[in-house]
Amino acid sequence: MAKKEHVSETQATQLLKAHKVAFTEHPYEYLEHGGAMHSAEVLGLDPFTVVKTLVMQDQDAKPLLVLMHGNRKVSTKNLARQIGAKSVEPCTPEVANRHSGYLVGGTSPFGTRRSMPVYIEASILELRRIAINGGRRGFLVQLDPQVCVQLLGAKPVHCALAE
């Protein structure tokens, strides 16, 4: 199969380009339920530097995004406590798709349909570069994690659990 060098524009890449963010594109063969561990493996990246975008909701069904290391889980209890919510839970795929405008597995925090608060695991901000979804299944972009704070207003939290 021919390797695609350029993936067509997505809402995410349009937003990044509009803000003159330096990023590199990394298409890969998407695997259903493969997640960040699969993309890290096929792209030869450390799963700790591959950041997954999770659409969650609080007790009032208000959506929020959580950016987490590819090889870590979110402690919803710790997250809820830090953001002043009674509880936080993942959205169903249908609800997540509706909030973000992306298909689950291809959710980027950039260029979402709805504006949502974004929370980023604090240790992600210590990395030099991260790989994060570029707005399509099988497509990551690598960039400076500080972009998440600058463009999305991402607030650092401590809610990582080992896989």
N, C-alpha and C positions, 0 to 999 in steps of 0.2 A: 504494500500500500504506500502510495506517495505521501511523504510528510508535508503537511501544510506549513508554510513558513509564516503566513499571516492569517489571523482569524479576523473575519469581518468585524466592523465596529460593533460595540455593544454600548448600552447606556453607561456602563462603568468606564470603558475606555474613552468615550466622548467626554465624560466629566473630567477624567484625569488629564486629557489633552487640553481641555478648555482652561484648566488651572495650571497648565505647563508643568505637570508632574512628570519627572523622569521615571519610566518604568520599562521593563522588558516583558515580552509576550512569550508564554510557554504553553503551547497546545499539547495535549496528550490524549491517548485513547481513553475515553470515559468508560468506567466500569460501574454498572448499577450497584449501589451500596458499597462501592470500593472506598469512598471517602478520602480523607486527607492522607491516610496511610498508603493507599494505592497510588495517588498522584505523586507523593513523595518518592515512592519506590521507582515508578517509571521515569520520573524526571531526575533521579539521583540526588534528591534533596533530603536533608535531615527533617524528619517529621515535626520536630520541635519548631522549625522555621516556617512550616506550612501552616497557615492560619485558616481555621474554618470559621465561617460566618453562620451563626445560629440565630434563627428567629424564635424568640420566646415571648411570653406574655406574663403580665402580673395578675394579681387576683381579680382585677377589674377588666381583664382581657385586653389591656393596653399593650400593644406590641413594643418590643425592644430588640436590639441586636446585641449579641455577645460575640466578641472575637476571641477565639481560644486556640492555643497550640494544637496542632493536628494529632498529637499523641497524648492529649489530656482531656479529661471530662470536666464539665462545669458542676460545681457544687451549688445547686439551686438555693440551698439553705443559706450558704455564705453570701451568695449574690443578693438574695432578697434582703438580708440583714444590712448589707452595705449600701443598697440603693433605697432603703426605707420602704420596702414593699412587704406585705404580709407573706406573699408567696410568689414564686416564679416557676413557670413550667414551659417546656418546649411547646410550640404551636404544632398543630397537625400539619402535614405537608400542604393540604389544600389551603388552610388559613395562612401559612407561611408564604405560599405562592401569591396569595391575594395581597398581603401586606407589602411584600418586597417587589412584586412585579417580575420576579425571576422564578425559575423552576428549582425546587429543592435539588441540591447537587450542583447547581450552577448559580447559587446566590452570592452576589457581591455586596459589600456594604456601600459601594459607590453607585450612585444613580438609582436608588430604590424608588419605587412608585410613591411610597409614603415616607414622610420624614419621621424617623424614629430615634429615640435616644440610643446611643451606642456606648457599650461598655467594653473595655479591652483589658485582658489579663495583663497586669502591670509588667510582668517579666517579658512580654512581647516587645515592649518599648525599649528594652535593653539590647535587643538584637540590631545588627547593622542593616540587614535586609530581611524582608519576609516575602513569602509567596502567598498570594491571596486570590480568591476567585475573581476572574475578570468579567463575569457577567454571563457565562455560558458554561454548560457542562463540558468538561474536558479542556478547560482553558484557565490557566493561572497567570497572574502578572506578578513580577517581582518589583518591590519598591521599598523605600525607607519607611519603617513603621510609624515614624512621626507624622507622616501624611494622614494617618487615621485620626490623629488629634487635630491637625491643622484643618483638614477638609470636613471631617465628620463631627468634630467636637467630642471625640471618644474620651470617656472618663475611665482612668485606670482603676481596676478592682483586683482583689485577690480572691479568686474563687476556683483555682485549678485543682483538680484531683488527678492522681496518676491513672492512666488507662487501666 
